[in-house]
Amino acid sequence: MSRADRWTTADLPELTDRTVLVTGTTVGGLGHFTSLELARRGARVVLTGRNPARVAETRQAILDEAPGAALEQVELDLADLSSVRRAAAAVAGLGPIDVLVNNAGVMGTPYSRTPDGLELQMATNHFGPFLLTGLLLPQLIASEHARVVTVSSQMHRVARSAPLDDPRTSHGRYRRWPAYGQSKLSNLLFTYELERRLRRAELPVKALAAHPGFASTHLAANGQYGRSTGGIASVLDGAIKVVSPNTAARGAWPTLMAATADLPGASYVGPDGFMEWGGRPRVTSSNRLSYDETTQRRLWQLSEQTVGITYP
Ligand SMILES: NC(=O)c1ccc[n+]([C@@H]2O[C@H](COP(=O)([O-])OP(=O)(O)OC[C@H]3O[C@@H](n4cnc5c(N)ncnc54)[C@H](OP(=O)(O)O)[C@@H]3O)[C@@H](O)[C@H]2O)c1
């Protein structure tokens, strides 16, 4: 591989006989381009999403670019814990999983509670992925050299505190941006605690995190309007394309580096440009709160109680 700070997709290794599961793979988003590059290198990619028609669209888009790609499709709604359990059951027959990419997410959504009584951003961005990772752990261990890559954001820095209160109860007025920041802080607290627990249990799985900088995906429009096309949603989606320093394809590079480069567990990969908005991926660091072990442990325990699973 070239030097870690000069990483490009040319550094992606051959991935034949590897299986990767990616969440949130809708066309035009980071999950789509993450899946495409991994499929190009020969990986079998399990495309997941809450809308089967959208997953099928991604499958076709990848096949158009990489004919013969080995693709599986699984329905997965991370905002519904019963759907996460069904998806894990559907994946159980696929054998060892070499990389799990916890990519799916929502940003800045209006206040809403999921069927499990959880605030939507925390449910989608943290609790769903927490449960999914735990349920897939036996298949990750079976790979004997697996990784869990979770996609965070520089917006984790907006969070003043970790979300450690009872997640099924409202605590004061809901503010959508701090709530997003807390969910992205949770991605990092989760990654660092997972890595420590995996090392303590001497399991052959590493946990890493990545962030894309600022990439032109449908995240902003989806969060504000629940869609990226039609009327004002199209206007916002188009504006994001103009101002983003990164294309969606480039935004996937930090994830791809975290998924495949020779890096230690707990590495956090992001772009190297101004404010980490764009540029080449390299190992970076997250804020001080994300490295606080007591906070990591408390979020882990709260997450176990909330989704009803204990691991590793
Ligand atoms: N774009 C950026 O600049 C940026 C910056 C920092 C971090 N990120 C992070 O990057 C990740 C990917 O976002 P993106 O920018 O690619 O946005 P995107 O284009 O909106 O893609 C988000 C993906 O998540 C899926 N998703 C949303 N809710 C879900 C649920 N309940 N269950 C399963 N899948 C669900 C979406 O599916 P649907 O199509 O069905 O909605 C979509 O496939 C997110 O974790 C985000 O926080 C992005």
The ligand as an ORCA input file, in Angstrom:
! r2SCAN-3c Opt
* xyz 0 1
  N     -22.869     13.760      3.497
  C     -22.110     14.307      4.414
  O     -21.526     15.388      4.207
  C     -21.924     13.647      5.741
  C     -21.126     14.273      6.689
  C     -20.893     13.648      7.896
  C     -21.425     12.399      8.135
  N     -22.220     11.804      7.212
  C     -22.767     10.476      7.546
  O     -22.694      9.653      6.410
  C     -23.665      8.609      6.507
  C     -24.340      8.414      5.163
  O     -25.107      9.556      4.856
  P     -25.171     10.197      3.398
  O     -24.489     11.503      3.479
  O     -24.798      9.214      2.362
  O     -26.744     10.537      3.315
  P     -27.919      9.941      2.411
  O     -27.626     10.143      0.977
  O     -29.174     10.556      2.969
  O     -27.872      8.409      2.762
  C     -28.289      7.929      4.015
  C     -28.646      6.480      3.897
  O     -29.159      6.023      5.169
  C     -30.377      5.362      4.919
  N     -31.291      5.373      6.063
  C     -31.895      6.423      6.635
  N     -32.720      6.007      7.613
  C     -32.612      4.646      7.642
  C     -33.228      3.636      8.413
  N     -34.144      3.914      9.359
  N     -32.885      2.354      8.177
  C     -31.991      2.040      7.227
  N     -31.399      2.945      6.437
  C     -31.719      4.242      6.657
  C     -30.984      6.096      3.741
  O     -32.000      5.313      3.154
  P     -33.325      6.015      2.496
  O     -32.929      6.344      1.090
  O     -34.343      4.936      2.597
  O     -33.643      7.224      3.302
  C     -29.752      6.228      2.863
  O     -29.500      5.038      2.157
  C     -24.590      9.019      7.650
  O     -24.292      8.247      8.794
  C     -24.230     10.472      7.910
  O     -24.431     10.850      9.262
  C     -22.472     12.401      6.016
*
